[in-house]
Amino acid sequence: MLHLIFVLALSFESTLAQSECVDAPNRLSRTFKSLVDYQGNKLTFNPMNKDFQGNIVQFNKGVPIQSLPKNAFYTFESQLIRELSVSDHQVELIQDGAFTSLNCVSTLQLARNKISLINPDSFEGLRHLHELDLGENQIVEIPERIFRFSTLLKKLNISRNNLKVLHPDSFYKLTNLEELDLSYNYLYKIQPDTLRYFDKLKNLQIGSNQFDYLEMEKWTNLTSLRTLNVSNNELRSVDFVYSFSFSSSLTELYLDDNYLTKFNVRGFRKHLPRVTVIDISENLWMCADLVEILKFLNDSRIEYRGTETTDPNFGGIACNRTVEEYQGNKNREPETAPSTTTTTTTVKPGATVAPPVVNEQTLNSLQVLESIKSLQTTVVCLFVVIVVFIFIEFATRCKWRRFRRYSSSPVLDNASVEDISLLRGRF
């Protein structure tokens, strides 16, 4: 009987919350000593109540909360809480139904814990969830349909975990998702069906994984994607041979810290025409090839990042390095997580970040490029001169013909007529 009353109470609160999820005019947070302290709360979470002190919930730092049992967050007016932070509390286990009373929570922070397993019903009840942070845990798998209760989710962070594979329905019904961060995991493959729900996704971060090849042409429905970060992987090539579902939307592409040696300029221009920012640094470019790539980027007004100061380099991008040199340099670099908002250093056409030291082959390539530019300028100037000359010649001939036509007709004025008459009379 008591169990039935409890279920009915939760159902009533869920119905009430659907019409009363209200943000407070000012973001006020309340900090509790422990989960037990929170569960004994008697103060309102309703912004419309005069005794309102905040509907953002967090806990004292350093307090361990190792397990989140079923209905862990059920308390007085818990259905009106808008944000909940349980980050940095050594959480290891989330039982099914732990969040069932949090119908209005829009932001849930569970970062920097020890979570290794999440169950299919772990997030039951979070129907108004917009942002979920599971970063820096030990999660090894995302169960299929785990987010089916949170179809309004817009931002999802699962970076710095132990993910190796993604199931086709790991992101089932996340049709409103705009940002997804899967960086710093152990992913080596993405099945095309896994991304089929993401027609509103704008930012995809899959850097710092173990991809050696990506079939991006098979990624369907990414029609709104603007930023794609695949940096710090093991990519040997990126094909720009086929069209992508994001061909008309992508503006930023990050390919740095891979093993790329070739760059299909023509395919890139054709299939990714809207890209304005790109990072191709820290790859295995030959200097002669890099010169051609940077010329294309400059001519296309595409911003690229270059911060390398060692030799040889062009535009701050290293080239002519062996795999051993590249791996050694990569191992010395500190591990830092990529930001979803990436800062790009713009290298303007003609600008040089560091003075390049190059071989004879590269210098010859540069001389050829300069000769081509000079020849193009000369041809254009010569063409203009020829056009002007033809115009002047045409105008002169027209004027001369008109002069000859008028000068060949006799012109007699009145005085001449009188003189002729006098002469006739005299004889």
NUVO-735071 format. One line per field, with one value per residue (C-alpha): x, y, z; residue in one letter. Coordinates in nm, 3 decimals. Each point is the difference from the previous one (the first is absolute). Layout:
! residues N
xx c(X | ...);
yy c(Y | ...);
zz c(Z | ...);
marfi c(A | ...);
This chain:
! residues 427
xx c(0.000 | 0.277 | 0.182 | -0.313 | -0.037 | 0.364 | -0.039 | -0.315 | 0.182 | 0.282 | -0.252 | -0.179 | 0.326 | 0.099 | -0.327 | 0.037 | 0.359 | -0.088 | -0.195 | 0.217 | 0.363 | 0.093 | 0.345 | 0.063 | 0.066 | 0.340 | 0.205 | 0.015 | 0.168 | -0.035 | 0.283 | -0.075 | 0.238 | -0.090 | -0.265 | -0.172 | -0.006 | -0.157 | -0.265 | -0.108 | -0.056 | -0.317 | 0.062 | -0.170 | 0.160 | -0.284 | 0.115 | -0.350 | 0.015 | 0.117 | 0.227 | 0.180 | 0.378 | 0.096 | -0.077 | 0.357 | 0.128 | 0.359 | 0.189 | 0.299 | 0.329 | 0.188 | -0.306 | -0.007 | -0.330 | 0.102 | -0.346 | -0.316 | -0.285 | -0.350 | -0.186 | 0.324 | -0.111 | -0.360 | -0.072 | -0.240 | -0.083 | 0.292 | -0.203 | 0.074 | 0.382 | 0.152 | 0.370 | 0.182 | 0.375 | 0.148 | 0.346 | 0.317 | -0.172 | 0.151 | -0.330 | 0.044 | -0.354 | -0.323 | -0.294 | -0.309 | -0.243 | 0.251 | -0.132 | -0.371 | -0.116 | 0.201 | -0.248 | 0.106 | 0.378 | 0.151 | 0.369 | 0.159 | 0.370 | 0.159 | 0.356 | 0.323 | -0.138 | 0.071 | -0.302 | 0.082 | -0.346 | -0.325 | -0.321 | -0.269 | -0.234 | 0.259 | -0.144 | -0.367 | -0.213 | 0.229 | -0.250 | 0.105 | 0.375 | 0.189 | 0.361 | 0.175 | 0.367 | 0.151 | 0.357 | 0.304 | -0.148 | 0.077 | -0.300 | 0.070 | -0.333 | -0.304 | -0.298 | -0.250 | -0.298 | 0.139 | -0.103 | -0.354 | -0.139 | 0.195 | -0.096 | 0.043 | 0.373 | 0.209 | 0.349 | 0.167 | 0.355 | 0.145 | 0.365 | 0.292 | -0.156 | 0.084 | -0.237 | 0.114 | -0.314 | -0.335 | -0.319 | -0.231 | -0.264 | 0.227 | -0.148 | -0.352 | -0.251 | 0.252 | -0.140 | 0.051 | 0.367 | 0.222 | 0.336 | 0.164 | 0.344 | 0.150 | 0.364 | 0.273 | -0.142 | 0.114 | -0.242 | 0.131 | -0.316 | -0.333 | -0.279 | -0.198 | -0.332 | 0.129 | -0.028 | -0.330 | -0.198 | 0.221 | -0.166 | 0.034 | 0.356 | 0.229 | 0.318 | 0.159 | 0.319 | 0.165 | 0.363 | 0.256 | -0.135 | 0.145 | -0.155 | 0.225 | -0.273 | -0.340 | -0.270 | -0.148 | -0.181 | -0.223 | -0.097 | -0.362 | -0.223 | 0.278 | -0.153 | 0.053 | 0.359 | 0.225 | 0.304 | 0.174 | 0.307 | 0.187 | 0.339 | 0.255 | -0.100 | 0.184 | -0.150 | 0.218 | -0.235 | -0.321 | -0.191 | -0.171 | -0.120 | -0.367 | -0.262 | -0.077 | -0.330 | 0.164 | 0.149 | -0.214 | 0.024 | 0.354 | 0.209 | 0.277 | 0.209 | 0.283 | 0.236 | 0.310 | 0.214 | -0.057 | 0.216 | -0.128 | 0.230 | -0.241 | -0.270 | -0.245 | -0.031 | -0.245 | -0.227 | 0.012 | -0.103 | -0.286 | -0.145 | 0.071 | -0.046 | -0.109 | 0.298 | 0.167 | 0.221 | 0.225 | 0.287 | 0.239 | 0.304 | 0.198 | -0.027 | 0.254 | 0.000 | 0.278 | 0.104 | -0.068 | -0.354 | -0.057 | 0.089 | -0.273 | -0.253 | 0.070 | -0.020 | -0.346 | -0.107 | 0.128 | -0.164 | -0.327 | 0.022 | -0.014 | 0.153 | 0.252 | 0.197 | 0.377 | 0.210 | 0.302 | 0.340 | 0.230 | 0.148 | -0.107 | -0.346 | -0.231 | -0.251 | 0.081 | -0.081 | 0.280 | 0.094 | 0.253 | -0.010 | 0.040 | -0.254 | 0.251 | 0.059 | -0.372 | -0.082 | 0.278 | -0.129 | -0.355 | 0.098 | 0.162 | -0.310 | -0.218 | -0.342 | -0.268 | -0.365 | -0.130 | -0.247 | -0.334 | 0.069 | 0.328 | 0.229 | 0.167 | 0.309 | -0.052 | 0.294 | -0.069 | 0.115 | 0.367 | 0.057 | 0.259 | -0.008 | 0.356 | 0.282 | 0.001 | 0.309 | -0.065 | 0.172 | 0.080 | -0.309 | -0.227 | 0.180 | -0.049 | -0.370 | -0.021 | 0.184 | -0.238 | -0.300 | 0.144 | 0.074 | -0.357 | -0.135 | 0.231 | -0.099 | -0.368 | 0.049 | 0.190 | -0.266 | -0.275 | 0.189 | 0.075 | -0.364 | -0.110 | 0.251 | -0.118 | -0.365 | 0.079 | 0.202 | -0.282 | -0.250 | 0.215 | 0.065 | -0.371 | -0.093 | 0.266 | -0.114 | -0.364 | 0.093 | 0.216 | -0.273 | -0.254 | 0.245 | 0.062 | -0.373 | -0.073 | 0.311 | -0.078 | -0.327 | 0.038 | -0.098 | -0.109 | -0.087 | -0.194 | 0.314 | 0.114 | -0.339 | 0.015 | 0.353 | -0.108 | -0.294 | 0.226 | 0.239 | -0.280 | -0.129 | 0.342 | 0.027);
yy c(0.000 | 0.243 | -0.088 | 0.081 | 0.335 | 0.080 | -0.084 | 0.213 | 0.288 | -0.019 | -0.015 | 0.306 | 0.192 | -0.097 | 0.136 | 0.314 | 0.054 | -0.011 | 0.323 | 0.163 | -0.032 | 0.362 | 0.160 | 0.245 | 0.366 | -0.035 | -0.320 | -0.092 | -0.319 | -0.196 | -0.212 | -0.304 | -0.177 | -0.347 | -0.202 | -0.065 | 0.373 | 0.060 | -0.268 | 0.168 | 0.335 | 0.191 | 0.326 | 0.078 | -0.030 | 0.203 | 0.338 | 0.139 | -0.057 | 0.286 | -0.238 | -0.107 | -0.030 | -0.168 | -0.300 | -0.085 | -0.284 | -0.093 | -0.168 | 0.089 | -0.068 | -0.306 | -0.180 | -0.353 | -0.117 | -0.340 | -0.128 | 0.161 | -0.239 | 0.003 | 0.324 | 0.139 | 0.356 | -0.022 | 0.277 | 0.287 | 0.167 | -0.178 | 0.006 | 0.377 | -0.027 | 0.136 | -0.090 | -0.273 | -0.041 | -0.322 | 0.048 | -0.084 | -0.224 | -0.343 | -0.136 | -0.361 | -0.127 | 0.146 | -0.228 | -0.005 | 0.278 | 0.210 | 0.319 | -0.084 | 0.293 | 0.262 | 0.068 | 0.364 | -0.041 | 0.152 | -0.036 | -0.304 | -0.001 | -0.340 | 0.074 | -0.114 | -0.299 | -0.374 | -0.113 | -0.303 | -0.137 | 0.175 | -0.201 | 0.043 | 0.156 | 0.213 | 0.326 | -0.082 | 0.302 | 0.267 | 0.111 | 0.366 | -0.064 | 0.230 | -0.049 | -0.310 | -0.014 | -0.347 | 0.106 | -0.143 | -0.323 | -0.364 | -0.081 | -0.291 | -0.020 | 0.209 | -0.237 | 0.011 | 0.232 | 0.131 | 0.356 | -0.085 | 0.189 | 0.318 | 0.077 | 0.377 | -0.039 | 0.259 | -0.035 | -0.330 | -0.041 | -0.351 | 0.099 | -0.155 | -0.338 | -0.355 | -0.037 | -0.235 | -0.055 | 0.168 | -0.194 | 0.097 | 0.111 | 0.151 | 0.341 | -0.117 | 0.286 | 0.280 | 0.196 | 0.336 | -0.048 | 0.291 | -0.076 | -0.339 | -0.047 | -0.350 | 0.110 | -0.171 | -0.350 | -0.320 | 0.003 | -0.153 | -0.022 | 0.178 | -0.193 | 0.221 | -0.079 | 0.134 | 0.360 | -0.028 | 0.197 | 0.309 | 0.223 | 0.297 | -0.074 | 0.302 | -0.099 | -0.347 | -0.060 | -0.339 | 0.102 | -0.196 | -0.346 | -0.287 | 0.052 | -0.096 | 0.043 | 0.171 | -0.067 | 0.346 | -0.025 | -0.265 | 0.222 | 0.082 | 0.285 | 0.230 | 0.282 | 0.267 | -0.086 | 0.307 | -0.115 | -0.337 | -0.080 | -0.322 | 0.118 | -0.217 | -0.331 | -0.242 | 0.104 | -0.081 | 0.160 | 0.197 | -0.050 | 0.298 | -0.210 | -0.026 | 0.242 | 0.017 | 0.054 | 0.309 | 0.134 | 0.313 | 0.076 | -0.076 | 0.313 | -0.128 | -0.315 | -0.111 | -0.267 | 0.081 | -0.261 | -0.287 | -0.180 | 0.169 | 0.021 | 0.097 | 0.262 | -0.012 | 0.371 | -0.040 | -0.237 | 0.224 | 0.303 | -0.195 | -0.185 | 0.242 | 0.341 | 0.181 | -0.080 | 0.322 | -0.138 | -0.306 | -0.143 | -0.235 | 0.050 | -0.285 | -0.244 | -0.170 | 0.255 | 0.023 | 0.363 | 0.008 | -0.129 | 0.235 | 0.299 | -0.096 | -0.056 | 0.335 | 0.176 | -0.146 | 0.101 | 0.354 | 0.036 | -0.133 | 0.234 | -0.293 | 0.064 | -0.253 | -0.044 | 0.007 | 0.018 | -0.218 | 0.167 | -0.294 | -0.047 | -0.065 | 0.154 | 0.208 | 0.237 | -0.150 | -0.355 | -0.254 | -0.210 | -0.260 | -0.184 | -0.374 | -0.208 | -0.048 | 0.375 | 0.068 | -0.264 | 0.124 | 0.354 | -0.122 | -0.192 | 0.308 | 0.212 | 0.043 | -0.161 | 0.265 | -0.045 | 0.174 | 0.280 | 0.004 | 0.365 | -0.017 | 0.299 | 0.016 | 0.197 | 0.168 | 0.008 | 0.262 | -0.048 | 0.085 | -0.009 | -0.232 | -0.126 | -0.124 | 0.038 | -0.319 | -0.202 | -0.222 | -0.224 | 0.072 | -0.180 | 0.219 | 0.317 | -0.102 | -0.047 | 0.347 | 0.150 | -0.174 | 0.137 | 0.352 | -0.032 | -0.111 | 0.297 | 0.238 | -0.151 | 0.033 | 0.368 | 0.060 | -0.172 | 0.207 | 0.327 | -0.095 | -0.087 | 0.340 | 0.181 | -0.192 | 0.078 | 0.372 | 0.001 | -0.168 | 0.250 | 0.299 | -0.144 | -0.066 | 0.353 | 0.155 | -0.195 | 0.096 | 0.368 | -0.011 | -0.166 | 0.260 | 0.281 | -0.139 | -0.040 | 0.364 | 0.145 | -0.171 | 0.199 | 0.356 | 0.275 | 0.333 | 0.298 | 0.310 | 0.195 | -0.270 | -0.002 | 0.376 | -0.022 | -0.262 | 0.214 | 0.303 | -0.205 | -0.126 | 0.356 | 0.128 | -0.244);
zz c(0.000 | 0.092 | -0.322 | -0.202 | 0.176 | -0.073 | -0.370 | -0.023 | 0.166 | -0.253 | -0.286 | 0.135 | 0.034 | -0.355 | -0.137 | 0.207 | -0.113 | -0.368 | 0.041 | 0.269 | -0.117 | 0.063 | 0.006 | 0.281 | -0.094 | 0.168 | -0.005 | 0.368 | 0.119 | 0.322 | 0.141 | 0.216 | 0.236 | -0.122 | -0.180 | 0.335 | 0.072 | -0.340 | 0.049 | 0.325 | -0.172 | 0.095 | -0.187 | -0.329 | -0.344 | -0.152 | -0.143 | 0.053 | 0.376 | 0.222 | 0.195 | -0.318 | 0.045 | -0.325 | -0.219 | -0.100 | 0.220 | 0.081 | 0.284 | 0.215 | -0.173 | 0.116 | 0.135 | -0.151 | -0.149 | -0.132 | -0.091 | -0.135 | 0.090 | -0.142 | 0.086 | 0.144 | -0.068 | 0.113 | 0.251 | 0.061 | -0.338 | -0.170 | -0.321 | -0.024 | 0.008 | -0.324 | 0.035 | 0.191 | 0.045 | 0.139 | -0.154 | 0.196 | 0.257 | -0.080 | -0.134 | -0.114 | -0.048 | -0.137 | 0.062 | -0.219 | 0.089 | 0.195 | -0.163 | -0.038 | 0.215 | -0.194 | -0.277 | -0.051 | 0.012 | -0.316 | 0.093 | 0.167 | 0.089 | 0.076 | -0.111 | 0.166 | 0.185 | -0.017 | -0.200 | -0.214 | -0.072 | -0.084 | -0.031 | -0.267 | 0.259 | 0.182 | -0.133 | 0.030 | 0.086 | -0.146 | -0.262 | -0.006 | -0.006 | -0.241 | 0.113 | 0.139 | 0.101 | 0.054 | -0.078 | 0.178 | 0.126 | -0.082 | -0.219 | -0.236 | -0.181 | -0.090 | 0.012 | -0.281 | 0.052 | 0.328 | -0.088 | -0.108 | 0.301 | -0.087 | -0.358 | 0.058 | 0.069 | -0.186 | 0.145 | 0.094 | 0.130 | 0.038 | -0.053 | 0.189 | 0.065 | -0.111 | -0.295 | -0.275 | -0.208 | -0.055 | -0.060 | -0.289 | 0.253 | 0.265 | -0.084 | -0.070 | -0.038 | 0.069 | -0.292 | 0.175 | 0.084 | -0.110 | 0.166 | 0.055 | 0.155 | -0.023 | 0.007 | 0.202 | -0.012 | -0.174 | -0.292 | -0.321 | -0.210 | -0.042 | -0.166 | -0.241 | 0.170 | 0.332 | -0.122 | -0.182 | 0.261 | -0.016 | -0.259 | 0.243 | 0.116 | -0.044 | 0.184 | -0.003 | 0.199 | -0.058 | 0.038 | 0.203 | -0.077 | -0.205 | -0.343 | -0.289 | -0.260 | -0.004 | -0.258 | 0.034 | -0.331 | 0.166 | 0.292 | -0.071 | 0.116 | 0.126 | -0.201 | 0.268 | 0.097 | 0.016 | 0.199 | -0.033 | 0.211 | -0.082 | 0.126 | 0.181 | -0.153 | -0.229 | -0.333 | -0.302 | -0.251 | -0.026 | -0.323 | -0.158 | -0.292 | 0.093 | 0.122 | 0.370 | 0.175 | 0.152 | -0.325 | -0.001 | 0.374 | 0.125 | 0.068 | 0.233 | -0.043 | 0.231 | -0.137 | 0.205 | 0.178 | -0.242 | -0.258 | -0.315 | -0.301 | -0.279 | -0.033 | -0.291 | -0.076 | -0.288 | 0.196 | 0.306 | -0.206 | -0.158 | 0.300 | 0.287 | -0.162 | 0.319 | 0.221 | 0.119 | 0.280 | -0.015 | 0.203 | -0.181 | 0.225 | 0.154 | -0.289 | -0.227 | -0.283 | -0.254 | -0.034 | -0.375 | 0.056 | 0.293 | -0.218 | -0.246 | 0.280 | 0.165 | -0.335 | -0.047 | 0.352 | -0.049 | -0.340 | 0.146 | 0.302 | 0.240 | 0.342 | 0.122 | 0.318 | 0.009 | 0.317 | -0.083 | 0.042 | -0.074 | -0.345 | -0.263 | 0.004 | -0.215 | 0.156 | 0.338 | -0.119 | 0.018 | -0.302 | -0.119 | 0.333 | 0.037 | 0.188 | 0.283 | 0.032 | -0.007 | 0.263 | 0.226 | -0.021 | 0.056 | 0.313 | 0.150 | -0.040 | 0.311 | -0.022 | -0.002 | -0.075 | -0.313 | 0.059 | -0.172 | -0.076 | -0.186 | -0.028 | -0.340 | -0.086 | -0.334 | -0.236 | -0.262 | -0.358 | -0.021 | 0.375 | 0.154 | 0.355 | -0.001 | -0.255 | -0.206 | -0.069 | -0.298 | -0.246 | -0.365 | -0.129 | 0.212 | -0.110 | -0.362 | 0.069 | 0.147 | -0.297 | -0.238 | 0.188 | -0.006 | -0.372 | -0.064 | 0.195 | -0.190 | -0.334 | 0.087 | 0.082 | -0.325 | -0.209 | 0.159 | -0.059 | -0.360 | -0.060 | 0.133 | -0.226 | -0.306 | 0.075 | 0.040 | -0.324 | -0.191 | 0.136 | -0.099 | -0.347 | -0.052 | 0.108 | -0.227 | -0.306 | 0.056 | 0.028 | -0.316 | -0.207 | 0.109 | -0.092 | -0.349 | -0.063 | 0.078 | -0.171 | -0.336 | -0.051 | -0.154 | 0.235 | -0.152 | 0.207 | -0.117 | -0.093 | -0.237 | -0.176 | -0.056 | -0.140 | -0.251 | -0.110 | -0.059 | -0.202 | -0.219 | -0.053 | -0.092 | -0.282);
marfi c(M | L | H | L | I | F | V | L | A | L | S | F | E | S | T | L | A | Q | S | E | C | V | D | A | P | N | R | L | S | R | T | F | K | S | L | V | D | Y | Q | G | N | K | L | T | F | N | P | M | N | K | D | F | Q | G | N | I | V | Q | F | N | K | G | V | P | I | Q | S | L | P | K | N | A | F | Y | T | F | E | S | Q | L | I | R | E | L | S | V | S | D | H | Q | V | E | L | I | Q | D | G | A | F | T | S | L | N | C | V | S | T | L | Q | L | A | R | N | K | I | S | L | I | N | P | D | S | F | E | G | L | R | H | L | H | E | L | D | L | G | E | N | Q | I | V | E | I | P | E | R | I | F | R | F | S | T | L | L | K | K | L | N | I | S | R | N | N | L | K | V | L | H | P | D | S | F | Y | K | L | T | N | L | E | E | L | D | L | S | Y | N | Y | L | Y | K | I | Q | P | D | T | L | R | Y | F | D | K | L | K | N | L | Q | I | G | S | N | Q | F | D | Y | L | E | M | E | K | W | T | N | L | T | S | L | R | T | L | N | V | S | N | N | E | L | R | S | V | D | F | V | Y | S | F | S | F | S | S | S | L | T | E | L | Y | L | D | D | N | Y | L | T | K | F | N | V | R | G | F | R | K | H | L | P | R | V | T | V | I | D | I | S | E | N | L | W | M | C | A | D | L | V | E | I | L | K | F | L | N | D | S | R | I | E | Y | R | G | T | E | T | T | D | P | N | F | G | G | I | A | C | N | R | T | V | E | E | Y | Q | G | N | K | N | R | E | P | E | T | A | P | S | T | T | T | T | T | T | T | V | K | P | G | A | T | V | A | P | P | V | V | N | E | Q | T | L | N | S | L | Q | V | L | E | S | I | K | S | L | Q | T | T | V | V | C | L | F | V | V | I | V | V | F | I | F | I | E | F | A | T | R | C | K | W | R | R | F | R | R | Y | S | S | S | P | V | L | D | N | A | S | V | E | D | I | S | L | L | R | G | R | F);
